[in-house]
Amino acid sequence: MFSGVMVMAIGVVALIGGLYVVHRIATVAADPLMVLPFDSGWRPEQHALSRYHVRWYLATLVFLAFDVEMLFMYPWAVVVAKEGMTAVVEMFLFLGALFVAVAWAWREGAFRWV
């Protein structure tokens, strides 16, 4: 019954294990500076998490709000004709909540890029 799922799971585990083994073999004799995970082998000058200004986190939250909006709008567009006015009212309530979130982000300065 679940043979296809089991075959896929075994294949994925084998692929990940194989990639792990290839990585270990490739990095044994390599220069330690060349196997750093970022900056393409250049010596890092700062910590990886310290590069981003805190204002980008607010911009990320605004992006996620619009992304989640699209997640809800696509299925809604499929069933709106069948559901009728109830679906339209629910979508406007959802968009109202999203507008409140965007207004809050605007007030907090998430859209100022300077």
Biopython code that builds the backbone (N, CA, C, O; Angstrom):
import numpy as np
from Bio.PDB.StructureBuilder import StructureBuilder

atoms = [
    (1, "MET", "N", (0.819, -1.190, 0.000)),
    (1, "MET", "CA", (0.000, 0.000, 0.000)),
    (1, "MET", "C", (0.867, 1.260, 0.000)),
    (1, "MET", "O", (0.602, 2.190, -0.762)),
    (2, "PHE", "N", (1.894, 1.300, 0.842)),
    (2, "PHE", "CA", (2.789, 2.443, 0.918)),
    (2, "PHE", "C", (4.148, 2.160, 0.284)),
    (2, "PHE", "O", (5.145, 2.787, 0.644)),
    (3, "SER", "N", (4.191, 1.232, -0.646)),
    (3, "SER", "CA", (5.478, 0.841, -1.225)),
    (3, "SER", "C", (6.110, 1.993, -2.011)),
    (3, "SER", "O", (7.329, 2.161, -1.975)),
    (4, "GLY", "N", (5.313, 2.778, -2.713)),
    (4, "GLY", "CA", (5.853, 3.918, -3.455)),
    (4, "GLY", "C", (6.459, 4.956, -2.525)),
    (4, "GLY", "O", (7.515, 5.518, -2.813)),
    (5, "VAL", "N", (5.788, 5.207, -1.414)),
    (5, "VAL", "CA", (6.302, 6.167, -0.432)),
    (5, "VAL", "C", (7.596, 5.645, 0.182)),
    (5, "VAL", "O", (8.543, 6.406, 0.381)),
    (6, "MET", "N", (7.636, 4.361, 0.479)),
    (6, "MET", "CA", (8.843, 3.780, 1.084)),
    (6, "MET", "C", (10.019, 3.814, 0.100)),
    (6, "MET", "O", (11.147, 4.108, 0.496)),
    (7, "VAL", "N", (9.767, 3.522, -1.155)),
    (7, "VAL", "CA", (10.826, 3.570, -2.161)),
    (7, "VAL", "C", (11.350, 4.998, -2.287)),
    (7, "VAL", "O", (12.560, 5.207, -2.366)),
    (8, "MET", "N", (10.456, 5.974, -2.306)),
    (8, "MET", "CA", (10.867, 7.374, -2.395)),
    (8, "MET", "C", (11.662, 7.786, -1.153)),
    (8, "MET", "O", (12.676, 8.473, -1.272)),
    (9, "ALA", "N", (11.217, 7.378, 0.028)),
    (9, "ALA", "CA", (11.917, 7.723, 1.261)),
    (9, "ALA", "C", (13.310, 7.106, 1.287)),
    (9, "ALA", "O", (14.274, 7.765, 1.675)),
    (10, "ILE", "N", (13.420, 5.860, 0.880)),
    (10, "ILE", "CA", (14.733, 5.203, 0.839)),
    (10, "ILE", "C", (15.629, 5.892, -0.177)),
    (10, "ILE", "O", (16.818, 6.084, 0.079)),
    (11, "GLY", "N", (15.078, 6.265, -1.321)),
    (11, "GLY", "CA", (15.862, 6.976, -2.326)),
    (11, "GLY", "C", (16.360, 8.320, -1.827)),
    (11, "GLY", "O", (17.509, 8.688, -2.073)),
    (12, "VAL", "N", (15.506, 9.058, -1.126)),
    (12, "VAL", "CA", (15.909, 10.363, -0.592)),
    (12, "VAL", "C", (16.997, 10.195, 0.468)),
    (12, "VAL", "O", (17.983, 10.933, 0.463)),
    (13, "VAL", "N", (16.830, 9.241, 1.366)),
    (13, "VAL", "CA", (17.851, 8.999, 2.394)),
    (13, "VAL", "C", (19.169, 8.581, 1.744)),
    (13, "VAL", "O", (20.232, 9.022, 2.179)),
    (14, "ALA", "N", (19.118, 7.743, 0.716)),
    (14, "ALA", "CA", (20.339, 7.329, 0.021)),
    (14, "ALA", "C", (20.993, 8.512, -0.686)),
    (14, "ALA", "O", (22.218, 8.634, -0.668)),
    (15, "LEU", "N", (20.209, 9.376, -1.304)),
    (15, "LEU", "CA", (20.759, 10.549, -1.974)),
    (15, "LEU", "C", (21.428, 11.490, -0.976)),
    (15, "LEU", "O", (22.542, 11.956, -1.214)),
    (16, "ILE", "N", (20.761, 11.769, 0.128)),
    (16, "ILE", "CA", (21.343, 12.654, 1.139)),
    (16, "ILE", "C", (22.601, 12.043, 1.732)),
    (16, "ILE", "O", (23.596, 12.741, 1.925)),
    (17, "GLY", "N", (22.570, 10.759, 2.022)),
    (17, "GLY", "CA", (23.764, 10.081, 2.539)),
    (17, "GLY", "C", (24.906, 10.114, 1.537)),
    (17, "GLY", "O", (26.057, 10.339, 1.910)),
    (18, "GLY", "N", (24.593, 9.890, 0.263)),
    (18, "GLY", "CA", (25.625, 9.944, -0.770)),
    (18, "GLY", "C", (26.232, 11.333, -0.900)),
    (18, "GLY", "O", (27.448, 11.468, -1.042)),
    (19, "LEU", "N", (25.398, 12.364, -0.854)),
    (19, "LEU", "CA", (25.920, 13.730, -0.914)),
    (19, "LEU", "C", (26.782, 14.049, 0.303)),
    (19, "LEU", "O", (27.794, 14.740, 0.184)),
    (20, "TYR", "N", (26.393, 13.559, 1.450)),
    (20, "TYR", "CA", (27.190, 13.763, 2.659)),
    (20, "TYR", "C", (28.562, 13.099, 2.522)),
    (20, "TYR", "O", (29.579, 13.689, 2.886)),
    (21, "VAL", "N", (28.588, 11.878, 1.998)),
    (21, "VAL", "CA", (29.864, 11.171, 1.806)),
    (21, "VAL", "C", (30.733, 11.900, 0.784)),
    (21, "VAL", "O", (31.937, 12.045, 0.995)),
    (22, "VAL", "N", (30.150, 12.356, -0.308)),
    (22, "VAL", "CA", (30.916, 13.093, -1.321)),
    (22, "VAL", "C", (31.487, 14.375, -0.720)),
    (22, "VAL", "O", (32.632, 14.732, -1.000)),
    (23, "HIS", "N", (30.708, 15.065, 0.097)),
    (23, "HIS", "CA", (31.197, 16.286, 0.745)),
    (23, "HIS", "C", (32.367, 15.976, 1.667)),
    (23, "HIS", "O", (33.363, 16.701, 1.668)),
    (24, "ARG", "N", (32.261, 14.922, 2.441)),
    (24, "ARG", "CA", (33.348, 14.566, 3.362)),
    (24, "ARG", "C", (34.618, 14.192, 2.602)),
    (24, "ARG", "O", (35.718, 14.566, 3.009)),
    (25, "ILE", "N", (34.475, 13.466, 1.515)),
    (25, "ILE", "CA", (35.651, 13.077, 0.725)),
    (25, "ILE", "C", (36.280, 14.309, 0.087)),
    (25, "ILE", "O", (37.505, 14.415, 0.037)),
    (26, "ALA", "N", (35.466, 15.242, -0.400)),
    (26, "ALA", "CA", (35.990, 16.418, -1.093)),
    (26, "ALA", "C", (36.665, 17.391, -0.153)),
    (26, "ALA", "O", (37.559, 18.122, -0.579)),
    (27, "THR", "N", (36.274, 17.429, 1.108)),
    (27, "THR", "CA", (36.833, 18.417, 2.028)),
    (27, "THR", "C", (37.945, 17.885, 2.912)),
    (27, "THR", "O", (38.470, 18.633, 3.737)),
    (28, "VAL", "N", (38.324, 16.629, 2.774)),
    (28, "VAL", "CA", (39.382, 16.081, 3.622)),
    (28, "VAL", "C", (40.719, 16.727, 3.299)),
    (28, "VAL", "O", (41.427, 17.148, 4.214)),
    (29, "ALA", "N", (41.082, 16.816, 2.038)),
    (29, "ALA", "CA", (42.397, 17.333, 1.655)),
    (29, "ALA", "C", (42.342, 18.788, 1.217)),
    (29, "ALA", "O", (43.355, 19.334, 0.779)),
    (30, "ALA", "N", (41.187, 19.426, 1.324)),
    (30, "ALA", "CA", (41.054, 20.800, 0.843)),
    (30, "ALA", "C", (41.613, 21.790, 1.861)),
    (30, "ALA", "O", (41.729, 21.489, 3.049)),
    (31, "ASP", "N", (41.950, 22.958, 1.371)),
    (31, "ASP", "CA", (42.404, 24.048, 2.222)),
    (31, "ASP", "C", (41.244, 24.471, 3.128)),
    (31, "ASP", "O", (40.140, 24.684, 2.628)),
    (32, "PRO", "N", (41.454, 24.600, 4.440)),
    (32, "PRO", "CA", (40.350, 24.962, 5.335)),
    (32, "PRO", "C", (39.683, 26.284, 4.965)),
    (32, "PRO", "O", (38.484, 26.451, 5.189)),
    (33, "LEU", "N", (40.427, 27.211, 4.412)),
    (33, "LEU", "CA", (39.845, 28.486, 4.022)),
    (33, "LEU", "C", (38.899, 28.328, 2.835)),
    (33, "LEU", "O", (37.945, 29.094, 2.697)),
    (34, "MET", "N", (39.152, 27.351, 1.989)),
    (34, "MET", "CA", (38.343, 27.176, 0.788)),
    (34, "MET", "C", (37.024, 26.452, 1.053)),
    (34, "MET", "O", (36.143, 26.476, 0.193)),
    (35, "VAL", "N", (36.858, 25.817, 2.198)),
    (35, "VAL", "CA", (35.629, 25.079, 2.468)),
    (35, "VAL", "C", (34.703, 25.823, 3.420)),
    (35, "VAL", "O", (33.771, 25.232, 3.966)),
    (36, "LEU", "N", (34.950, 27.115, 3.626)),
    (36, "LEU", "CA", (34.032, 27.901, 4.441)),
    (36, "LEU", "C", (32.676, 27.970, 3.755)),
    (36, "LEU", "O", (32.619, 27.990, 2.526)),
    (37, "PRO", "N", (31.581, 28.008, 4.509)),
    (37, "PRO", "CA", (30.255, 27.919, 3.902)),
    (37, "PRO", "C", (29.750, 29.181, 3.236)),
    (37, "PRO", "O", (28.666, 29.157, 2.653)),
    (38, "PHE", "N", (30.483, 30.288, 3.293)),
    (38, "PHE", "CA", (30.013, 31.518, 2.655)),
    (38, "PHE", "C", (31.209, 32.305, 2.152)),
    (38, "PHE", "O", (32.352, 31.968, 2.461)),
    (39, "ASP", "N", (30.956, 33.338, 1.389)),
    (39, "ASP", "CA", (31.958, 34.223, 0.803)),
    (39, "ASP", "C", (32.854, 33.527, -0.224)),
    (39, "ASP", "O", (33.925, 34.047, -0.534)),
    (40, "SER", "N", (32.473, 32.415, -0.740)),
    (40, "SER", "CA", (33.162, 31.725, -1.834)),
    (40, "SER", "C", (34.646, 31.508, -1.573)),
    (40, "SER", "O", (35.463, 31.647, -2.484)),
    (41, "GLY", "N", (34.996, 31.174, -0.356)),
    (41, "GLY", "CA", (36.384, 30.909, -0.020)),
    (41, "GLY", "C", (37.145, 32.125, 0.466)),
    (41, "GLY", "O", (38.297, 31.980, 0.874)),
    (42, "TRP", "N", (36.571, 33.301, 0.447)),
    (42, "TRP", "CA", (37.222, 34.487, 0.987)),
    (42, "TRP", "C", (37.154, 34.442, 2.502)),
    (42, "TRP", "O", (36.216, 33.891, 3.078)),
    (43, "ARG", "N", (38.144, 35.019, 3.133)),
    (43, "ARG", "CA", (38.141, 35.046, 4.584)),
    (43, "ARG", "C", (37.003, 35.953, 5.065)),
    (43, "ARG", "O", (36.935, 37.114, 4.662)),
    (44, "PRO", "N", (36.105, 35.437, 5.924)),
    (44, "PRO", "CA", (34.991, 36.253, 6.399)),
    (44, "PRO", "C", (35.482, 37.385, 7.295)),
    (44, "PRO", "O", (36.345, 37.188, 8.151)),
    (45, "GLU", "N", (34.920, 38.571, 7.086)),
    (45, "GLU", "CA", (35.314, 39.729, 7.871)),
    (45, "GLU", "C", (34.357, 40.011, 9.018)),
    (45, "GLU", "O", (34.697, 40.770, 9.925)),
    (46, "GLN", "N", (33.171, 39.420, 9.002)),
    (46, "GLN", "CA", (32.204, 39.618, 10.067)),
    (46, "GLN", "C", (31.337, 38.372, 10.185)),
    (46, "GLN", "O", (31.361, 37.498, 9.318)),
    (47, "HIS", "N", (30.578, 38.305, 11.260)),
    (47, "HIS", "CA", (29.705, 37.160, 11.481)),
    (47, "HIS", "C", (28.585, 37.163, 10.438)),
    (47, "HIS", "O", (28.154, 38.229, 9.999)),
    (48, "ALA", "N", (28.125, 36.012, 10.051)),
    (48, "ALA", "CA", (27.124, 35.905, 8.986)),
    (48, "ALA", "C", (25.806, 36.588, 9.353)),
    (48, "ALA", "O", (25.123, 37.111, 8.472)),
    (49, "LEU", "N", (25.441, 36.593, 10.619)),
    (49, "LEU", "CA", (24.171, 37.192, 11.016)),
    (49, "LEU", "C", (24.270, 38.684, 11.292)),
    (49, "LEU", "O", (23.243, 39.341, 11.459)),
    (50, "SER", "N", (25.458, 39.230, 11.344)),
    (50, "SER", "CA", (25.601, 40.642, 11.694)),
    (50, "SER", "C", (25.522, 41.557, 10.480)),
    (50, "SER", "O", (25.635, 42.773, 10.637)),
    (51, "ARG", "N", (25.337, 41.035, 9.303)),
    (51, "ARG", "CA", (25.351, 41.850, 8.087)),
    (51, "ARG", "C", (24.047, 42.564, 7.832)),
    (51, "ARG", "O", (24.025, 43.536, 7.077)),
    (52, "TYR", "N", (22.972, 42.126, 8.426)),
    (52, "TYR", "CA", (21.663, 42.651, 8.074)),
    (52, "TYR", "C", (21.175, 43.633, 9.126)),
    (52, "TYR", "O", (21.218, 43.353, 10.324)),
    (53, "HIS", "N", (20.714, 44.780, 8.665)),
    (53, "HIS", "CA", (20.182, 45.791, 9.569)),
    (53, "HIS", "C", (18.812, 45.345, 10.062)),
    (53, "HIS", "O", (18.101, 44.617, 9.370)),
    (54, "VAL", "N", (18.452, 45.782, 11.245)),
    (54, "VAL", "CA", (17.194, 45.353, 11.851)),
    (54, "VAL", "C", (15.979, 45.813, 11.048)),
    (54, "VAL", "O", (14.917, 45.199, 11.152)),
    (55, "ARG", "N", (16.100, 46.873, 10.251)),
    (55, "ARG", "CA", (14.950, 47.344, 9.478)),
    (55, "ARG", "C", (14.500, 46.314, 8.447)),
    (55, "ARG", "O", (13.350, 46.349, 8.008)),
    (56, "TRP", "N", (15.377, 45.405, 8.056)),
    (56, "TRP", "CA", (14.986, 44.394, 7.072)),
    (56, "TRP", "C", (14.024, 43.374, 7.661)),
    (56, "TRP", "O", (13.274, 42.734, 6.923)),
    (57, "TYR", "N", (14.035, 43.211, 8.982)),
    (57, "TYR", "CA", (13.106, 42.271, 9.591)),
    (57, "TYR", "C", (11.673, 42.781, 9.465)),
    (57, "TYR", "O", (10.763, 41.988, 9.224)),
    (58, "LEU", "N", (11.450, 44.086, 9.621)),
    (58, "LEU", "CA", (10.113, 44.637, 9.405)),
    (58, "LEU", "C", (9.682, 44.478, 7.949)),
    (58, "LEU", "O", (8.531, 44.143, 7.668)),
    (59, "ALA", "N", (10.613, 44.720, 7.027)),
    (59, "ALA", "CA", (10.285, 44.542, 5.613)),
    (59, "ALA", "C", (9.956, 43.077, 5.326)),
    (59, "ALA", "O", (9.083, 42.787, 4.508)),
    (60, "THR", "N", (10.633, 42.176, 5.979)),
    (60, "THR", "CA", (10.351, 40.748, 5.800)),
    (60, "THR", "C", (8.964, 40.408, 6.315)),
    (60, "THR", "O", (8.249, 39.623, 5.692)),
    (61, "LEU", "N", (8.575, 40.982, 7.437)),
    (61, "LEU", "CA", (7.235, 40.721, 7.960)),
    (61, "LEU", "C", (6.157, 41.241, 7.017)),
    (61, "LEU", "O", (5.125, 40.594, 6.840)),
    (62, "VAL", "N", (6.386, 42.394, 6.416)),
    (62, "VAL", "CA", (5.427, 42.925, 5.443)),
    (62, "VAL", "C", (5.349, 41.996, 4.234)),
    (62, "VAL", "O", (4.258, 41.711, 3.740)),
    (63, "PHE", "N", (6.493, 41.525, 3.760)),
    (63, "PHE", "CA", (6.490, 40.586, 2.638)),
    (63, "PHE", "C", (5.722, 39.319, 2.989)),
    (63, "PHE", "O", (4.942, 38.824, 2.177)),
    (64, "LEU", "N", (5.933, 38.794, 4.185)),
    (64, "LEU", "CA", (5.225, 37.580, 4.589)),
    (64, "LEU", "C", (3.726, 37.815, 4.683)),
    (64, "LEU", "O", (2.939, 36.925, 4.362)),
    (65, "ALA", "N", (3.320, 39.009, 5.120)),
    (65, "ALA", "CA", (1.887, 39.309, 5.180)),
    (65, "ALA", "C", (1.283, 39.238, 3.786)),
    (65, "ALA", "O", (0.215, 38.651, 3.607)),
    (66, "PHE", "N", (1.949, 39.827, 2.794)),
    (66, "PHE", "CA", (1.414, 39.783, 1.433)),
    (66, "PHE", "C", (1.522, 38.380, 0.834)),
    (66, "PHE", "O", (0.684, 37.984, 0.025)),
    (67, "ASP", "N", (2.533, 37.642, 1.223)),
    (67, "ASP", "CA", (2.686, 36.280, 0.732)),
    (67, "ASP", "C", (1.557, 35.401, 1.254)),
    (67, "ASP", "O", (0.983, 34.613, 0.502)),
    (68, "VAL", "N", (1.238, 35.531, 2.529)),
    (68, "VAL", "CA", (0.141, 34.752, 3.107)),
    (68, "VAL", "C", (-1.186, 35.194, 2.507)),
    (68, "VAL", "O", (-2.096, 34.383, 2.334)),
    (69, "GLU", "N", (-1.293, 36.469, 2.192)),
    (69, "GLU", "CA", (-2.513, 36.940, 1.523)),
    (69, "GLU", "C", (-2.710, 36.196, 0.210)),
    (69, "GLU", "O", (-3.820, 35.756, -0.091)),
    (70, "MET", "N", (-1.655, 36.051, -0.567)),
    (70, "MET", "CA", (-1.773, 35.337, -1.837)),
    (70, "MET", "C", (-2.107, 33.865, -1.614)),
    (70, "MET", "O", (-2.829, 33.266, -2.412)),
    (71, "LEU", "N", (-1.593, 33.283, -0.544)),
    (71, "LEU", "CA", (-1.926, 31.891, -0.249)),
    (71, "LEU", "C", (-3.420, 31.717, -0.033)),
    (71, "LEU", "O", (-3.994, 30.698, -0.417)),
    (72, "PHE", "N", (-4.047, 32.706, 0.576)),
    (72, "PHE", "CA", (-5.483, 32.603, 0.820)),
    (72, "PHE", "C", (-6.317, 33.045, -0.380)),
    (72, "PHE", "O", (-7.443, 32.580, -0.551)),
    (73, "MET", "N", (-5.788, 33.924, -1.200)),
    (73, "MET", "CA", (-6.592, 34.454, -2.304)),
    (73, "MET", "C", (-6.721, 33.475, -3.470)),
    (73, "MET", "O", (-7.747, 33.478, -4.150)),
    (74, "TYR", "N", (-5.734, 32.654, -3.717)),
    (74, "TYR", "CA", (-5.846, 31.715, -4.837)),
    (74, "TYR", "C", (-6.968, 30.693, -4.621)),
    (74, "TYR", "O", (-7.803, 30.536, -5.512)),
    (75, "PRO", "N", (-7.026, 29.999, -3.492)),
    (75, "PRO", "CA", (-8.152, 29.075, -3.317)),
    (75, "PRO", "C", (-9.490, 29.807, -3.221)),
    (75, "PRO", "O", (-10.522, 29.288, -3.646)),
    (76, "TRP", "N", (-9.463, 31.024, -2.655)),
    (76, "TRP", "CA", (-10.693, 31.808, -2.553)),
    (76, "TRP", "C", (-11.236, 32.130, -3.939)),
    (76, "TRP", "O", (-12.447, 32.077, -4.155)),
    (77, "ALA", "N", (-10.364, 32.461, -4.871)),
    (77, "ALA", "CA", (-10.798, 32.804, -6.221)),
    (77, "ALA", "C", (-11.460, 31.608, -6.915)),
    (77, "ALA", "O", (-12.289, 31.788, -7.807)),
    (78, "VAL", "N", (-11.099, 30.410, -6.513)),
    (78, "VAL", "CA", (-11.685, 29.217, -7.125)),
    (78, "VAL", "C", (-13.109, 28.989, -6.630)),
    (78, "VAL", "O", (-13.969, 28.560, -7.399)),
    (79, "VAL", "N", (-13.369, 29.273, -5.349)),
    (79, "VAL", "CA", (-14.670, 28.937, -4.767)),
    (79, "VAL", "C", (-15.585, 30.131, -4.567)),
    (79, "VAL", "O", (-16.698, 29.959, -4.070)),
    (80, "VAL", "N", (-15.161, 31.343, -4.934)),
    (80, "VAL", "CA", (-15.973, 32.524, -4.649)),
    (80, "VAL", "C", (-17.306, 32.498, -5.394)),
    (80, "VAL", "O", (-18.316, 32.947, -4.853)),
    (81, "ALA", "N", (-17.328, 31.998, -6.589)),
    (81, "ALA", "CA", (-18.581, 31.954, -7.350)),
    (81, "ALA", "C", (-19.581, 30.978, -6.704)),
    (81, "ALA", "O", (-20.786, 31.227, -6.696)),
    (82, "LYS", "N", (-19.072, 29.895, -6.178)),
    (82, "LYS", "CA", (-19.948, 28.901, -5.557)),
    (82, "LYS", "C", (-20.434, 29.368, -4.183)),
    (82, "LYS", "O", (-21.591, 29.149, -3.825)),
    (83, "GLU", "N", (-19.553, 30.009, -3.416)),
    (83, "GLU", "CA", (-19.905, 30.416, -2.052)),
    (83, "GLU", "C", (-20.738, 31.684, -2.013)),
    (83, "GLU", "O", (-21.563, 31.853, -1.116)),
    (84, "GLY", "N", (-20.536, 32.572, -2.967)),
    (84, "GLY", "CA", (-21.362, 33.769, -3.042)),
    (84, "GLY", "C", (-20.876, 34.905, -2.160)),
    (84, "GLY", "O", (-19.674, 35.081, -1.962)),
    (85, "MET", "N", (-21.812, 35.667, -1.636)),
    (85, "MET", "CA", (-21.508, 36.883, -0.890)),
    (85, "MET", "C", (-20.755, 36.606, 0.411)),
    (85, "MET", "O", (-19.988, 37.453, 0.868)),
    (86, "THR", "N", (-20.958, 35.453, 1.004)),
    (86, "THR", "CA", (-20.254, 35.109, 2.240)),
    (86, "THR", "C", (-18.745, 35.105, 2.023)),
    (86, "THR", "O", (-17.992, 35.612, 2.854)),
    (87, "ALA", "N", (-18.314, 34.541, 0.922)),
    (87, "ALA", "CA", (-16.888, 34.504, 0.618)),
    (87, "ALA", "C", (-16.345, 35.902, 0.362)),
    (87, "ALA", "O", (-15.212, 36.200, 0.740)),
    (88, "VAL", "N", (-17.128, 36.758, -0.268)),
    (88, "VAL", "CA", (-16.674, 38.124, -0.537)),
    (88, "VAL", "C", (-16.512, 38.890, 0.776)),
    (88, "VAL", "O", (-15.525, 39.603, 0.955)),
    (89, "VAL", "N", (-17.466, 38.750, 1.691)),
    (89, "VAL", "CA", (-17.380, 39.426, 2.993)),
    (89, "VAL", "C", (-16.180, 38.916, 3.774)),
    (89, "VAL", "O", (-15.453, 39.708, 4.373)),
    (90, "GLU", "N", (-15.963, 37.607, 3.778)),
    (90, "GLU", "CA", (-14.808, 37.048, 4.492)),
    (90, "GLU", "C", (-13.504, 37.569, 3.915)),
    (90, "GLU", "O", (-12.573, 37.852, 4.670)),
    (91, "MET", "N", (-13.410, 37.703, 2.592)),
    (91, "MET", "CA", (-12.171, 38.200, 1.994)),
    (91, "MET", "C", (-11.947, 39.657, 2.355)),
    (91, "MET", "O", (-10.815, 40.061, 2.618)),
    (92, "PHE", "N", (-13.017, 40.461, 2.372)),
    (92, "PHE", "CA", (-12.832, 41.858, 2.758)),
    (92, "PHE", "C", (-12.455, 41.991, 4.227)),
    (92, "PHE", "O", (-11.713, 42.906, 4.582)),
    (93, "LEU", "N", (-12.940, 41.114, 5.081)),
    (93, "LEU", "CA", (-12.491, 41.119, 6.484)),
    (93, "LEU", "C", (-11.012, 40.758, 6.578)),
    (93, "LEU", "O", (-10.263, 41.359, 7.348)),
    (94, "PHE", "N", (-10.608, 39.782, 5.795)),
    (94, "PHE", "CA", (-9.193, 39.396, 5.786)),
    (94, "PHE", "C", (-8.329, 40.530, 5.250)),
    (94, "PHE", "O", (-7.273, 40.822, 5.811)),
    (95, "LEU", "N", (-8.763, 41.166, 4.176)),
    (95, "LEU", "CA", (-7.990, 42.288, 3.624)),
    (95, "LEU", "C", (-7.972, 43.475, 4.585)),
    (95, "LEU", "O", (-6.995, 44.224, 4.622)),
    (96, "GLY", "N", (-9.028, 43.654, 5.353)),
    (96, "GLY", "CA", (-9.034, 44.700, 6.373)),
    (96, "GLY", "C", (-7.994, 44.439, 7.446)),
    (96, "GLY", "O", (-7.288, 45.353, 7.872)),
    (97, "ALA", "N", (-7.899, 43.182, 7.885)),
    (97, "ALA", "CA", (-6.866, 42.832, 8.868)),
    (97, "ALA", "C", (-5.475, 43.038, 8.277)),
    (97, "ALA", "O", (-4.566, 43.493, 8.972)),
    (98, "LEU", "N", (-5.306, 42.711, 7.019)),
    (98, "LEU", "CA", (-4.014, 42.931, 6.365)),
    (98, "LEU", "C", (-3.703, 44.422, 6.266)),
    (98, "LEU", "O", (-2.558, 44.831, 6.453)),
    (99, "PHE", "N", (-4.718, 45.233, 5.972)),
    (99, "PHE", "CA", (-4.517, 46.676, 5.903)),
    (99, "PHE", "C", (-4.089, 47.230, 7.263)),
    (99, "PHE", "O", (-3.238, 48.117, 7.331)),
    (100, "VAL", "N", (-4.669, 46.718, 8.334)),
    (100, "VAL", "CA", (-4.254, 47.151, 9.675)),
    (100, "VAL", "C", (-2.786, 46.808, 9.903)),
    (100, "VAL", "O", (-2.046, 47.611, 10.472)),
    (101, "ALA", "N", (-2.357, 45.630, 9.468)),
    (101, "ALA", "CA", (-0.952, 45.240, 9.629)),
    (101, "ALA", "C", (-0.032, 46.142, 8.810)),
    (101, "ALA", "O", (1.039, 46.524, 9.281)),
    (102, "VAL", "N", (-0.438, 46.480, 7.597)),
    (102, "VAL", "CA", (0.379, 47.356, 6.759)),
    (102, "VAL", "C", (0.425, 48.763, 7.346)),
    (102, "VAL", "O", (1.470, 49.412, 7.314)),
    (103, "ALA", "N", (-0.696, 49.240, 7.882)),
    (103, "ALA", "CA", (-0.704, 50.566, 8.512)),
    (103, "ALA", "C", (0.227, 50.591, 9.721)),
    (103, "ALA", "O", (0.935, 51.573, 9.943)),
    (104, "TRP", "N", (0.225, 49.517, 10.496)),
    (104, "TRP", "CA", (1.136, 49.438, 11.640)),
    (104, "TRP", "C", (2.588, 49.452, 11.173)),
    (104, "TRP", "O", (3.421, 50.152, 11.748)),
    (105, "ALA", "N", (2.891, 48.677, 10.130)),
    (105, "ALA", "CA", (4.262, 48.638, 9.620)),
    (105, "ALA", "C", (4.677, 50.007, 9.084)),
    (105, "ALA", "O", (5.823, 50.420, 9.264)),
    (106, "TRP", "N", (3.769, 50.702, 8.436)),
    (106, "TRP", "CA", (4.059, 52.041, 7.925)),
    (106, "TRP", "C", (4.370, 52.988, 9.082)),
    (106, "TRP", "O", (5.319, 53.769, 9.018)),
    (107, "ARG", "N", (3.567, 52.911, 10.136)),
    (107, "ARG", "CA", (3.794, 53.757, 11.300)),
    (107, "ARG", "C", (5.130, 53.444, 11.990)),
    (107, "ARG", "O", (5.789, 54.344, 12.510)),
    (108, "GLU", "N", (5.517, 52.186, 11.991)),
    (108, "GLU", "CA", (6.779, 51.789, 12.602)),
    (108, "GLU", "C", (7.979, 52.091, 11.733)),
    (108, "GLU", "O", (9.112, 51.975, 12.200)),
    (109, "GLY", "N", (7.769, 52.478, 10.476)),
    (109, "GLY", "CA", (8.869, 52.856, 9.599)),
    (109, "GLY", "C", (9.434, 51.732, 8.762)),
    (109, "GLY", "O", (10.581, 51.802, 8.320)),
    (110, "ALA", "N", (8.639, 50.689, 8.537)),
    (110, "ALA", "CA", (9.143, 49.558, 7.759)),
    (110, "ALA", "C", (9.371, 49.923, 6.293)),
    (110, "ALA", "O", (10.116, 49.238, 5.593)),
    (111, "PHE", "N", (8.740, 50.990, 5.831)),
    (111, "PHE", "CA", (8.868, 51.358, 4.421)),
    (111, "PHE", "C", (9.887, 52.460, 4.200)),
    (111, "PHE", "O", (10.055, 52.919, 3.071)),
    (112, "ARG", "N", (10.565, 52.892, 5.241)),
    (112, "ARG", "CA", (11.652, 53.879, 5.091)),
    (112, "ARG", "C", (12.945, 53.126, 4.810)),
    (112, "ARG", "O", (13.324, 52.257, 5.596)),
    (113, "TRP", "N", (13.621, 53.426, 3.733)),
    (113, "TRP", "CA", (14.800, 52.674, 3.331)),
    (113, "TRP", "C", (16.088, 53.413, 3.618)),
    (113, "TRP", "O", (17.150, 52.975, 3.178)),
    (114, "VAL", "N", (16.032, 54.499, 4.326)),
    (114, "VAL", "CA", (17.236, 55.281, 4.597)),
    (114, "VAL", "C", (17.675, 55.055, 6.012)),
    (114, "VAL", "O", (18.676, 55.624, 6.446)),
]
sb = StructureBuilder()
sb.init_structure("model")
sb.init_model(0)
sb.init_chain("A")
sb.init_seg("    ")
for serial, (resi, resn, name, xyz) in enumerate(atoms, 1):
    if name == "N":
        sb.init_residue(resn, " ", resi, " ")
    sb.init_atom(name, np.array(xyz, "f"), 0.0, 1.0, " ", f" {name:<3s}", serial, name[0])
structure = sb.get_structure()
